[in-house]
Amino acid sequence: MPKILDGKELAQKIRSNLKIKVDELKLEGIHPKLAVIMVGEDPSSKIYVRNKSKACEEIGIEYEEFLLKDTIQMEELLKLIDTLNKRQDVHGILLQSPIPNNLDINLAFKSIVPEKDVDGFNPVNVGRLCLNQDGFVSCTPFGVMKLLEEYNIDVEGKNAVIIGRSNIVGKPMAQCLLNKNATITICHSKTKELDKITKTADILISAVGRPKFVKKNMVKEGAVVIDVGTNRLEDGKLVGDVDFDEVAPITSYITKVPGGVGPMTIAMLMTNIVKAAGM
């Protein structure tokens, strides 16, 4: 039977440790604070923002929310970001994506100063990751690396295949693994003979957002499978990119959805906020 990589349990342990650190910072007169900007009424974004708010409350991180109408102009968004950049009581700034298409999300991410960029999307932090320097790492790949570390899964010299090339998960995930001396292959919608490539993976990570996309015939016996996907079916059930029931029996380790990578993403965001406050 495969071992389950329990992100929920590890995330709770991380959050408990962070609460101690936050209490220590408060004794020094430092009150960690996150500012979240959400543009529009995207239902999924509302859930994500609510979960982040709850995590902050649990750990003792102060939280301020800015809910903007989807009619906002880019100039107004940049003005708000600039104001938050200059506020000494704000340690982390998070712009919840997606944002309306008429707004330039890359410009917005670039406008958040690197030392408050707790999502790791500012080009400076992306560059630091590529150079294997200290900075803020995108929270989902950061969480995956912590899961692998917790379960003593050594990635050095292993073949790691990532399905998905997004700026949020796929690309930074590849760099995180490369920094730990894994051999990386990134697959995407134009990849030919995908199943042949994924079957070479010692570590297979899927981040495509397609329910039960990864089947048994795509996975090597004994592989470690990390499911980053979060997909809601018509009946309301939450499933990952991996067909868990079919794939799990042939793996050595696997994550579940929910309870795998999702809780780790929020735990690493909290980690980045506490780190920013202590800088």
Backbone bond lengths (Angstrom), bond angles and torsions (degrees), N, CA, C in turn:
res aa  C-N    CA-C-N  psi(-1)  N-CA   C-N-CA  omega(-1)  CA-C   N-CA-C  phi
1 M - - - 1.472 - - 1.531 110.58 -
2 P 1.323 117.23 141.53 1.469 119.87 179.90 1.522 111.21 -72.42
3 K 1.308 115.21 157.73 1.460 120.02 173.16 1.528 108.34 -92.64
4 I 1.319 115.15 137.11 1.468 120.81 179.86 1.522 109.24 -87.49
5 L 1.324 116.16 126.92 1.459 121.41 172.93 1.528 106.75 -81.23
6 D 1.327 115.89 102.66 1.458 121.87 -170.94 1.530 110.66 -88.57
7 G 1.333 115.43 93.94 1.461 120.46 -179.86 1.512 112.83 -69.56
8 K 1.312 116.46 -31.05 1.469 120.02 -179.23 1.519 110.86 -65.18
9 E 1.322 116.55 -44.62 1.471 120.98 -179.47 1.523 111.38 -66.76
10 L 1.338 116.41 -45.17 1.462 119.78 -179.74 1.520 111.03 -65.68
11 A 1.328 116.75 -40.92 1.464 120.45 179.79 1.526 111.15 -60.36
12 Q 1.321 116.41 -39.13 1.464 120.05 178.85 1.515 111.37 -65.78
13 K 1.320 116.37 -38.60 1.470 120.43 177.49 1.535 110.49 -64.51
14 I 1.322 116.40 -42.17 1.465 121.05 178.88 1.525 110.11 -63.69
15 R 1.325 116.58 -43.45 1.459 120.62 -178.81 1.531 111.61 -65.19
16 S 1.317 117.02 -36.24 1.473 120.78 177.39 1.520 110.71 -64.34
17 N 1.328 116.20 -41.86 1.470 120.51 177.98 1.521 111.41 -67.39
18 L 1.329 116.23 -37.23 1.459 120.21 179.19 1.527 111.33 -65.98
19 K 1.326 116.67 -35.17 1.471 119.98 178.72 1.524 110.56 -60.54
20 I 1.320 116.85 -39.28 1.469 121.31 177.58 1.531 109.80 -63.51
21 K 1.342 116.41 -43.80 1.468 120.65 180.00 1.522 111.43 -64.75
22 V 1.334 116.21 -39.26 1.468 120.29 179.14 1.527 110.26 -64.29
23 D 1.320 116.62 -42.02 1.472 120.69 177.22 1.526 111.01 -60.98
24 E 1.327 116.24 -38.29 1.466 120.55 179.02 1.532 110.87 -67.62
25 L 1.338 116.17 -41.01 1.464 120.23 178.64 1.532 110.75 -63.87
26 K 1.326 116.42 -37.68 1.463 119.97 -179.60 1.523 111.49 -65.80
27 L 1.333 116.76 -32.50 1.473 120.50 175.98 1.523 111.17 -65.54
28 E 1.350 115.66 -24.44 1.464 121.07 177.58 1.529 111.70 -90.62
29 G 1.344 116.01 3.00 1.459 120.27 179.66 1.520 114.13 86.65
30 I 1.331 116.23 11.77 1.463 121.06 179.42 1.533 108.82 -105.59
31 H 1.313 116.71 122.03 1.463 121.68 -178.73 1.535 108.31 -114.36
32 P 1.332 118.13 96.19 1.468 120.73 -177.48 1.522 111.92 -54.20
33 K 1.337 115.10 135.74 1.462 118.98 -176.62 1.518 111.34 -141.06
34 L 1.332 115.22 135.94 1.457 122.64 176.77 1.522 109.66 -111.47
35 A 1.337 115.49 133.36 1.464 121.37 172.30 1.524 107.96 -109.85
36 V 1.331 116.64 125.27 1.465 121.73 -179.31 1.523 109.34 -113.44
37 I 1.325 114.82 130.22 1.465 121.24 176.85 1.528 108.19 -109.92
38 M 1.327 116.61 125.12 1.456 120.65 175.30 1.519 109.02 -125.73
39 V 1.335 115.86 127.26 1.460 121.53 -179.15 1.524 108.97 -108.71
40 G 1.327 116.83 120.68 1.460 120.57 178.39 1.516 112.87 92.05
41 E 1.341 115.26 -167.81 1.469 121.67 -170.93 1.535 112.29 -122.98
42 D 1.324 117.64 32.92 1.458 119.99 -178.90 1.530 110.42 -59.98
43 P 1.343 118.34 122.66 1.473 121.26 -175.11 1.530 113.57 -60.41
44 S 1.331 116.55 -42.47 1.470 119.82 179.68 1.520 110.86 -64.09
45 S 1.332 116.02 -40.81 1.461 120.49 178.97 1.520 111.22 -60.62
46 K 1.335 115.91 -39.39 1.465 119.74 179.06 1.528 110.89 -60.51
47 I 1.333 116.46 -40.63 1.469 120.36 179.31 1.523 110.16 -66.08
48 Y 1.344 116.27 -45.90 1.466 120.10 -179.42 1.526 111.45 -61.01
49 V 1.334 115.60 -43.13 1.469 120.08 -179.33 1.524 110.29 -65.03
50 R 1.336 116.99 -40.76 1.466 120.27 178.61 1.535 110.75 -62.34
51 N 1.322 116.92 -41.17 1.466 120.64 179.09 1.532 111.75 -64.52
52 K 1.322 116.11 -37.45 1.468 120.35 178.28 1.525 110.43 -67.94
53 S 1.326 115.60 -38.89 1.458 120.54 177.92 1.529 111.03 -62.19
54 K 1.334 116.35 -43.32 1.472 121.10 179.49 1.525 111.05 -63.78
55 A 1.323 116.28 -40.97 1.470 120.50 179.90 1.523 110.49 -64.22
56 C 1.324 116.50 -42.07 1.474 120.30 177.90 1.523 110.78 -61.00
57 E 1.321 115.82 -44.19 1.465 120.91 -179.30 1.532 110.85 -61.52
58 E 1.333 116.31 -42.68 1.461 121.25 -179.08 1.534 111.80 -62.70
59 I 1.331 115.43 -39.53 1.465 119.82 -174.61 1.524 111.89 -85.56
60 G 1.340 115.75 -22.82 1.465 119.27 -178.31 1.517 113.13 100.98
61 I 1.330 116.53 15.18 1.463 121.44 176.69 1.522 108.85 -84.34
62 E 1.320 116.22 130.97 1.463 120.08 177.43 1.528 109.16 -70.47
63 Y 1.321 115.54 150.98 1.465 120.40 -169.89 1.520 109.81 -141.11
64 E 1.321 115.90 132.06 1.469 120.76 177.01 1.528 108.13 -133.90
65 E 1.326 115.58 133.18 1.458 121.23 -173.71 1.523 110.54 -115.61
66 F 1.326 115.56 138.02 1.460 121.17 177.34 1.527 107.56 -122.53
67 L 1.333 116.37 107.07 1.463 122.60 -178.50 1.524 108.40 -98.80
68 L 1.315 115.77 113.02 1.455 121.01 -174.49 1.532 110.56 -109.39
69 K 1.326 116.18 145.73 1.463 120.62 177.38 1.523 110.10 -70.78
70 D 1.330 115.83 151.24 1.470 118.98 -178.31 1.525 112.92 -72.34
71 T 1.335 116.33 -1.91 1.466 120.82 176.48 1.528 111.99 -91.00
72 I 1.330 116.89 0.41 1.455 120.46 -177.25 1.530 110.35 -62.04
73 Q 1.318 115.98 146.52 1.462 121.43 178.12 1.536 109.98 -92.15
74 M 1.316 115.47 156.71 1.462 121.10 -176.96 1.529 111.16 -58.07
75 E 1.308 115.94 -39.20 1.462 120.57 -178.92 1.533 111.24 -59.83
76 E 1.333 116.19 -39.76 1.468 120.71 179.56 1.528 111.04 -68.50
77 L 1.335 116.58 -40.54 1.468 120.37 178.81 1.523 110.44 -63.18
78 L 1.321 116.66 -44.49 1.470 120.57 -179.92 1.532 111.15 -65.69
79 K 1.320 115.96 -33.87 1.469 120.06 177.96 1.527 110.63 -64.72
80 L 1.340 116.67 -41.96 1.468 120.60 177.62 1.524 110.75 -63.97
81 I 1.335 116.51 -44.87 1.467 120.10 178.95 1.522 110.58 -60.08
82 D 1.326 116.61 -41.72 1.468 120.92 179.39 1.519 110.59 -62.46
83 T 1.324 116.77 -41.02 1.472 121.04 178.35 1.534 110.52 -61.30
84 L 1.338 116.05 -44.28 1.469 120.61 -179.43 1.527 111.42 -69.41
85 N 1.321 116.22 -34.29 1.474 120.03 175.50 1.530 111.20 -57.77
86 K 1.319 115.55 -36.80 1.467 121.41 -174.05 1.528 113.00 -87.61
87 R 1.318 116.91 -14.56 1.466 119.47 -178.49 1.530 110.57 -76.99
88 Q 1.323 116.13 121.40 1.468 120.71 -176.65 1.520 112.39 -72.64
89 D 1.343 117.25 -20.58 1.464 119.12 -179.28 1.528 112.46 -82.73
90 V 1.333 117.38 -10.32 1.471 122.12 179.13 1.523 109.17 -99.69
91 H 1.331 116.46 122.18 1.468 120.85 -178.49 1.520 113.32 -101.28
92 G 1.334 116.14 -27.78 1.457 120.35 179.72 1.510 111.00 -134.73
93 I 1.344 116.07 141.13 1.466 122.00 177.95 1.523 107.48 -123.09
94 L 1.339 115.89 130.10 1.454 121.09 179.69 1.521 109.28 -127.29
95 L 1.314 116.22 122.93 1.456 121.76 173.47 1.521 107.51 -99.89
96 Q 1.325 117.03 111.71 1.456 121.20 -177.12 1.528 110.04 -72.19
97 S 1.326 116.50 127.03 1.455 120.01 176.17 1.533 109.08 -103.14
98 P 1.347 117.57 154.56 1.467 126.16 5.45 1.534 112.45 -81.47
99 I 1.331 114.45 164.29 1.455 120.84 171.64 1.532 107.22 -120.92
100 P 1.335 118.62 162.37 1.467 120.52 -178.07 1.530 112.82 -52.91
101 N 1.328 115.80 147.27 1.467 121.74 -174.45 1.522 114.07 -63.14
102 N 1.339 116.84 -22.84 1.464 118.96 -179.78 1.528 112.34 -76.54
103 L 1.336 116.53 -6.44 1.462 121.28 178.54 1.526 109.62 -103.94
104 D 1.322 116.32 145.83 1.464 122.57 -177.81 1.530 109.23 -92.78
105 I 1.330 115.95 99.00 1.467 119.40 -175.24 1.527 111.54 -67.15
106 N 1.325 117.84 -32.89 1.463 120.30 -179.75 1.526 110.96 -67.52
107 L 1.322 116.22 -39.05 1.460 120.39 176.40 1.527 110.18 -65.36
108 A 1.335 115.86 -39.02 1.466 119.98 179.40 1.524 110.62 -64.06
109 F 1.343 117.25 -46.75 1.469 120.51 178.30 1.530 110.66 -60.54
110 K 1.315 116.23 -41.20 1.475 121.02 179.93 1.525 111.24 -63.86
111 S 1.341 116.57 -28.12 1.469 121.39 -176.35 1.524 112.76 -78.04
112 I 1.337 117.28 -19.10 1.468 120.24 176.36 1.521 107.99 -76.47
113 V 1.320 117.79 123.61 1.467 119.99 -176.54 1.538 109.59 -60.54
114 P 1.333 117.57 141.94 1.473 121.30 -174.26 1.522 114.33 -53.83
115 E 1.342 117.62 -35.62 1.462 120.53 -176.37 1.538 112.81 -75.05
116 K 1.356 117.38 -9.84 1.474 121.04 175.22 1.536 111.57 -114.92
117 D 1.309 116.17 5.04 1.464 122.51 -175.90 1.525 110.18 -83.74
118 V 1.339 116.71 72.81 1.464 121.55 -172.86 1.532 113.04 -73.66
119 D 1.334 117.22 -8.20 1.461 121.34 174.69 1.533 111.92 -90.31
120 G 1.327 116.48 -13.03 1.461 120.30 176.99 1.511 114.99 74.17
121 F 1.340 118.11 29.71 1.464 120.86 -176.17 1.525 114.16 -105.87
122 N 1.325 117.48 -11.11 1.457 119.49 175.40 1.540 108.94 -63.96
123 P 1.348 118.62 137.70 1.464 120.72 -178.37 1.531 113.90 -54.23
124 V 1.328 117.23 -28.71 1.467 119.97 178.08 1.529 110.39 -64.74
125 N 1.328 116.94 -45.60 1.466 119.87 178.85 1.524 112.01 -69.91
126 V 1.338 116.74 -34.77 1.467 120.18 174.79 1.527 109.70 -61.94
127 G 1.343 116.14 -42.85 1.460 120.81 178.14 1.521 112.54 -64.64
128 R 1.323 116.28 -39.45 1.469 119.74 177.74 1.519 111.04 -62.76
129 L 1.328 116.86 -39.52 1.462 120.15 177.01 1.528 110.36 -62.26
130 C 1.323 116.23 -43.95 1.466 120.25 179.95 1.526 112.15 -63.09
131 L 1.326 116.44 -32.02 1.466 121.48 179.86 1.526 112.33 -91.39
132 N 1.351 115.66 2.74 1.472 121.88 -179.26 1.521 111.16 59.72
133 Q 1.329 115.10 41.00 1.454 121.91 177.12 1.525 109.24 -107.85
134 D 1.332 115.42 162.67 1.460 119.79 -178.78 1.527 110.73 -68.63
135 G 1.311 116.21 134.49 1.461 122.38 177.93 1.512 108.14 -174.44
136 F 1.317 115.86 -165.97 1.461 120.03 176.91 1.525 109.17 -96.46
137 V 1.325 115.44 127.98 1.468 122.04 -177.88 1.521 109.15 -101.77
138 S 1.317 116.20 138.87 1.463 122.35 175.69 1.529 110.10 -47.04
139 C 1.322 116.47 132.61 1.466 121.26 -162.68 1.527 114.94 -66.45
140 T 1.331 118.33 -35.40 1.468 119.30 -179.18 1.526 111.69 -69.38
141 P 1.343 120.31 -50.74 1.459 119.50 175.00 1.533 112.84 -59.64
142 F 1.317 116.59 -38.02 1.467 121.84 177.08 1.521 109.43 -59.38
143 G 1.324 116.55 -43.07 1.461 121.20 179.30 1.519 112.76 -65.68
144 V 1.327 116.26 -40.13 1.471 120.26 177.91 1.525 110.19 -61.86
145 M 1.327 116.43 -43.14 1.474 120.09 -179.72 1.531 110.78 -63.79
146 K 1.329 116.84 -37.83 1.466 120.42 178.07 1.525 111.50 -66.13
147 L 1.325 116.72 -37.82 1.468 121.31 176.82 1.528 110.41 -62.20
148 L 1.330 116.34 -47.36 1.465 120.62 179.52 1.528 110.63 -61.06
149 E 1.325 115.75 -40.72 1.471 121.49 179.51 1.532 111.01 -64.97
150 E 1.329 116.05 -43.79 1.466 121.08 -177.83 1.529 111.34 -60.83
151 Y 1.315 116.77 -36.75 1.462 120.94 -177.83 1.535 112.67 -96.33
152 N 1.346 114.92 15.25 1.477 121.42 175.80 1.528 112.57 54.73
153 I 1.315 115.64 40.43 1.467 120.59 176.22 1.530 107.70 -93.74
154 D 1.320 115.74 105.97 1.464 122.09 -177.73 1.526 109.03 -79.24
155 V 1.328 117.16 124.30 1.467 120.26 -177.75 1.535 112.19 -95.08
156 E 1.314 116.84 -9.52 1.472 119.78 -176.13 1.532 110.84 -59.93
157 G 1.330 115.08 126.42 1.455 120.73 178.14 1.516 115.02 78.26
158 K 1.340 116.90 -3.22 1.470 120.60 -178.01 1.531 110.57 -84.33
159 N 1.331 115.25 152.65 1.462 120.91 172.78 1.532 108.61 -84.73
160 A 1.323 115.84 115.95 1.468 120.79 179.70 1.521 108.96 -112.93
161 V 1.321 116.89 123.92 1.458 122.26 178.82 1.526 108.68 -113.51
162 I 1.333 115.20 128.23 1.463 121.69 179.62 1.517 108.21 -114.04
163 I 1.328 116.30 126.83 1.470 120.65 175.30 1.523 107.21 -99.02
164 G 1.328 115.75 110.76 1.463 120.91 -175.91 1.513 110.79 121.35
165 R 1.327 117.06 136.04 1.470 121.13 -175.69 1.534 112.63 -126.79
166 S 1.325 116.72 30.16 1.465 119.67 -178.64 1.522 110.95 -67.40
167 N 1.339 114.98 158.19 1.467 120.51 176.23 1.523 111.65 -70.70
168 I 1.350 116.14 -20.94 1.460 120.77 -176.26 1.524 111.84 -84.47
169 V 1.338 116.99 -38.43 1.470 120.07 -176.67 1.526 112.45 -122.75
170 G 1.321 117.32 -61.71 1.460 120.89 -169.56 1.516 115.22 -55.29
171 K 1.325 116.92 -54.08 1.470 120.39 -176.15 1.537 112.46 -67.71
172 P 1.354 118.84 -49.86 1.470 117.14 178.02 1.527 113.07 -65.81
173 M 1.335 116.99 -29.99 1.466 120.46 176.50 1.522 110.50 -61.92
174 A 1.325 115.67 -43.88 1.463 120.77 178.35 1.524 110.89 -60.60
175 Q 1.322 116.20 -42.17 1.466 119.70 -178.26 1.522 111.65 -69.17
176 C 1.333 116.99 -38.80 1.471 120.30 176.83 1.524 110.95 -58.96
177 L 1.319 116.53 -44.61 1.466 121.30 -179.10 1.520 110.94 -69.87
178 L 1.329 116.23 -39.22 1.468 120.41 178.16 1.524 110.85 -62.68
179 N 1.335 115.84 -38.10 1.467 119.90 178.18 1.524 112.17 -64.32
180 K 1.329 116.99 -19.74 1.469 122.22 177.40 1.537 111.42 -103.41
181 N 1.351 115.23 17.58 1.474 122.35 171.84 1.526 114.60 71.01
182 A 1.328 117.60 27.45 1.458 120.27 169.49 1.530 108.69 -82.69
183 T 1.329 116.02 160.64 1.460 122.07 173.79 1.520 107.03 -99.03
184 I 1.343 116.68 124.40 1.458 121.60 -165.73 1.525 112.85 -109.96
185 T 1.326 115.18 137.49 1.462 122.29 167.25 1.525 107.63 -128.85
186 I 1.337 116.08 129.50 1.465 120.45 175.58 1.520 108.71 -108.11
187 C 1.326 115.88 126.60 1.466 121.78 177.50 1.527 109.30 -108.94
188 H 1.338 115.21 153.58 1.458 120.22 -177.75 1.519 109.88 -153.54
189 S 1.315 116.86 -169.14 1.465 120.79 -172.92 1.530 113.32 -64.53
190 K 1.315 117.81 -20.21 1.466 121.36 -179.81 1.529 112.56 -97.47
191 T 1.310 117.66 -0.22 1.462 121.31 -178.78 1.525 110.68 -69.13
192 K 1.320 116.04 133.43 1.460 121.33 178.49 1.529 110.09 -95.17
193 E 1.321 115.57 146.48 1.463 122.81 179.38 1.535 111.37 50.73
194 L 1.323 113.85 52.95 1.457 121.60 -176.11 1.524 112.33 -54.39
195 D 1.335 116.57 -44.21 1.460 119.46 -175.77 1.526 112.96 -62.43
196 K 1.332 116.72 -31.33 1.472 119.98 178.43 1.532 110.88 -69.21
197 I 1.320 115.22 -35.91 1.477 119.58 -179.82 1.528 110.62 -73.36
198 T 1.338 115.94 -46.46 1.469 118.65 -177.85 1.529 110.99 -63.75
199 K 1.303 117.08 -27.87 1.464 120.75 -177.71 1.534 111.98 -73.01
200 T 1.331 117.09 -10.39 1.469 120.53 176.07 1.526 111.82 -87.95
201 A 1.331 116.72 -5.27 1.467 120.90 -170.32 1.524 113.08 -79.62
202 D 1.333 115.39 127.67 1.461 120.43 165.96 1.524 109.20 -76.33
203 I 1.349 113.94 -33.80 1.465 121.24 176.99 1.520 107.17 -128.12
204 L 1.320 116.60 119.41 1.462 121.78 -178.51 1.522 108.86 -115.31
205 I 1.337 115.68 124.59 1.462 121.45 -179.14 1.522 108.40 -122.08
206 S 1.324 116.38 123.80 1.462 120.46 -179.94 1.522 110.96 -112.04
207 A 1.331 114.47 127.56 1.471 120.91 178.84 1.526 108.62 -142.79
208 V 1.345 115.74 62.77 1.463 119.97 -177.41 1.521 113.78 -113.56
209 G 1.337 117.14 -16.18 1.459 119.68 179.49 1.514 114.21 72.09
210 R 1.337 115.92 37.00 1.468 121.20 177.20 1.525 108.68 -126.44
211 P 1.337 117.31 116.85 1.465 120.12 -172.80 1.527 113.31 -59.79
212 K 1.342 114.98 130.75 1.463 123.87 175.97 1.527 112.47 52.43
213 F 1.322 115.84 37.50 1.461 122.67 -177.57 1.535 111.99 -71.36
214 V 1.321 116.02 -40.10 1.467 121.07 -177.37 1.528 109.51 -85.16
215 K 1.332 114.98 118.22 1.459 121.91 -178.16 1.530 110.53 -107.31
216 K 1.320 114.85 170.24 1.463 122.24 -177.72 1.527 112.43 -55.98
217 N 1.329 116.96 -38.58 1.466 120.38 -177.07 1.530 113.19 -69.72
218 M 1.351 117.35 -7.63 1.461 121.85 179.75 1.528 112.27 -98.35
219 V 1.321 117.23 -2.31 1.468 120.98 -170.40 1.528 111.26 -119.93
220 K 1.324 115.14 134.45 1.463 121.11 177.03 1.524 110.48 -77.34
221 E 1.290 116.37 142.68 1.467 121.69 176.95 1.524 109.90 -56.25
222 G 1.335 116.56 128.28 1.457 121.07 177.23 1.520 115.16 84.99
223 A 1.327 117.07 5.86 1.469 120.31 -179.18 1.525 111.62 -71.31
224 V 1.331 115.04 157.61 1.462 122.29 169.58 1.528 106.66 -93.29
225 V 1.332 117.51 124.88 1.466 120.96 -176.08 1.527 109.78 -118.36
226 I 1.326 115.11 121.90 1.468 122.22 179.75 1.527 108.37 -112.48
227 D 1.314 116.23 120.63 1.462 122.38 -176.76 1.525 109.66 -104.43
228 V 1.326 116.11 107.25 1.461 121.15 -179.47 1.531 111.19 -91.24
229 G 1.315 117.07 -14.66 1.467 121.06 -175.07 1.516 113.53 -67.69
230 T 1.317 115.52 144.15 1.466 122.15 173.05 1.516 107.44 -133.37
231 N 1.315 116.46 105.76 1.461 121.57 -174.28 1.524 109.86 -127.19
232 R 1.321 116.20 132.50 1.463 119.74 178.90 1.533 109.75 -102.71
233 L 1.323 115.82 122.93 1.457 121.27 -179.95 1.526 110.80 -78.51
234 E 1.322 116.32 171.20 1.470 120.50 -177.88 1.524 112.00 -61.51
235 D 1.343 117.10 -29.37 1.471 120.00 179.08 1.522 112.84 -83.11
236 G 1.356 115.52 4.27 1.461 120.58 178.10 1.517 114.77 91.16
237 K 1.326 117.12 -8.35 1.462 120.66 -178.71 1.522 110.99 -70.43
238 L 1.334 115.73 140.31 1.455 122.05 179.55 1.527 109.23 -95.37
239 V 1.318 116.80 124.03 1.466 121.11 179.11 1.522 109.72 -133.17
240 G 1.320 115.86 163.47 1.452 121.08 178.86 1.514 113.35 -95.34
241 D 1.326 115.37 -168.53 1.456 121.72 175.28 1.526 111.15 -77.35
242 V 1.318 116.37 -20.88 1.460 122.06 -174.25 1.527 109.90 -98.10
243 D 1.319 115.84 134.03 1.464 120.66 173.51 1.530 106.82 -74.94
244 F 1.332 115.62 88.31 1.460 121.99 -168.61 1.534 112.86 -56.12
245 D 1.315 117.35 -50.09 1.467 120.76 -175.69 1.523 112.05 -60.51
246 E 1.325 115.79 -34.15 1.458 120.27 -178.41 1.527 111.94 -81.54
247 V 1.337 116.30 -38.68 1.469 121.79 -172.35 1.527 113.10 -86.52
248 A 1.322 116.91 -38.90 1.469 121.10 -172.00 1.530 114.81 -50.86
249 P 1.341 119.61 -43.29 1.468 119.32 -175.49 1.529 115.62 -60.16
250 I 1.341 118.19 -22.08 1.468 118.95 -178.12 1.530 112.85 -100.42
251 T 1.340 117.30 1.13 1.471 120.05 -177.72 1.525 111.34 -94.62
252 S 1.334 114.95 163.60 1.470 119.67 171.83 1.525 109.89 -90.33
253 Y 1.325 115.74 -40.86 1.468 123.06 176.20 1.527 107.93 -138.89
254 I 1.332 115.29 147.88 1.464 119.62 178.39 1.532 109.17 -154.68
255 T 1.332 115.94 150.14 1.470 120.60 174.12 1.521 109.80 -97.44
256 K 1.324 114.95 153.86 1.463 121.06 174.69 1.531 109.71 -101.66
257 V 1.321 114.55 159.82 1.471 121.33 170.31 1.525 107.00 -129.64
258 P 1.349 116.65 121.62 1.473 128.13 -4.50 1.525 112.04 -77.57
259 G 1.339 114.96 175.28 1.459 120.80 174.36 1.512 114.82 100.80
260 G 1.331 116.46 4.75 1.455 119.63 -179.29 1.517 111.73 -107.41
261 V 1.328 115.31 -97.71 1.465 120.90 -175.63 1.529 112.07 -75.60
262 G 1.337 117.97 -33.41 1.466 121.53 -175.59 1.522 114.51 -51.68
263 P 1.342 118.68 -54.19 1.465 119.74 179.04 1.530 113.23 -61.86
264 M 1.339 116.48 -29.78 1.464 120.78 179.76 1.527 111.34 -69.23
265 T 1.329 116.65 -34.76 1.463 120.15 179.32 1.524 110.34 -59.58
266 I 1.325 116.58 -46.46 1.461 120.52 -179.70 1.525 110.87 -69.11
267 A 1.333 117.07 -38.29 1.469 120.52 179.04 1.525 111.02 -61.96
268 M 1.339 117.23 -37.63 1.464 119.84 -179.62 1.523 111.65 -76.26
269 L 1.339 116.72 -28.62 1.467 118.73 172.05 1.521 109.25 -62.62
270 M 1.327 116.97 -45.51 1.465 120.88 178.20 1.531 110.51 -60.67
271 T 1.336 116.13 -39.78 1.469 121.15 177.44 1.512 111.22 -59.82
272 N 1.339 116.16 -43.87 1.465 120.55 -179.77 1.527 111.84 -66.05
273 I 1.324 117.47 -36.99 1.473 120.41 178.98 1.528 110.44 -64.87
274 V 1.323 115.88 -45.29 1.474 119.86 179.67 1.533 110.31 -63.77
275 K 1.320 116.01 -39.16 1.471 120.69 177.01 1.532 110.26 -61.92
276 A 1.344 116.54 -44.94 1.472 121.15 179.62 1.524 111.37 -61.39
277 A 1.326 116.22 -39.93 1.462 120.52 -179.18 1.521 111.61 -66.27
278 G 1.326 116.43 -30.87 1.461 120.54 -177.41 1.510 114.72 -88.34
279 M 1.332 116.84 -1.58 1.476 120.64 -176.93 1.527 111.60 -73.93
